[in-house]
Amino acid sequence: MRVVLFVKDPERGLSQLDDREWDSAMIASLEHVNYLTLHGQEYQTLEGKLNLDAGQLELLVVRMNNKTL
C-alpha cells in the first residue's frame, strides 16, 4: 500500500515528507510503534488516515529533537 508521511512543523505548517510503497508487515507494525526514522531523523507518529479516494494511508508525524546532551 502507498503510505504518505506528512510532517507538522510549527514554522512551515503541514508538508509532505515521504511517499512510498509499504508492505503489509510494515503497516502492521504501526500497531506497536509510536516513532519512525527517516533519513536519520526521528519522527513521532500522531495520527493516521486511510484515504480511500487516493488509495493511500496518510500519516501525520512531528520531528523529534535528536540532539545529544
C-alpha positions in Angstrom: 0.0 0.0 0.0 1.1 3.5 -0.7 2.0 5.4 2.5 2.4 9.2 2.5 4.0 10.9 5.5 3.1 14.5 6.3 5.2 16.4 8.8 3.6 19.1 11.1 6.1 21.9 11.6 5.3 25.0 13.8 7.0 27.4 11.4 6.2 25.9 8.0 2.9 24.2 8.7 2.0 20.9 7.1 4.2 19.5 4.3 4.7 16.1 2.6 7.8 14.3 3.9 7.7 10.9 2.1 5.7 8.9 -0.4 6.4 5.2 -0.9 5.0 1.7 -1.0 4.9 -0.2 2.3 4.4 -3.9 2.6 1.8 -5.4 4.9 4.3 -6.2 7.7 5.4 -2.5 7.8 1.8 -1.3 8.0 1.0 -3.9 10.7 4.0 -2.6 12.8 2.1 0.7 13.2 0.0 -1.0 15.9 3.2 -1.3 18.0 5.3 1.7 17.3 5.0 5.4 18.0 8.2 6.6 16.4 9.8 6.1 13.0 13.2 7.1 11.5 13.6 8.6 8.0 16.9 9.9 6.6 18.5 9.7 10.1 15.8 11.8 11.7 13.3 10.5 14.3 9.6 11.4 14.0 6.7 10.7 16.3 3.5 9.5 14.7 0.5 11.5 15.7 -2.4 10.0 13.7 -3.2 8.2 10.5 -5.9 8.4 7.9 -6.9 5.9 5.3 -7.7 8.0 2.2 -9.9 5.7 0.1 -10.3 8.3 -2.7 -6.5 8.4 -3.2 -5.9 4.7 -2.3 -3.3 5.6 0.3 -2.6 5.6 4.0 -1.6 9.1 5.3 0.4 9.5 8.5 0.9 12.8 10.4 4.2 13.0 12.2 6.3 15.6 14.1 10.0 15.8 14.2 11.7 14.8 17.4 14.7 16.6 18.8 17.7 14.2 18.4 20.3 16.4 20.0 22.6 14.6 22.4 23.4 16.2 25.7 
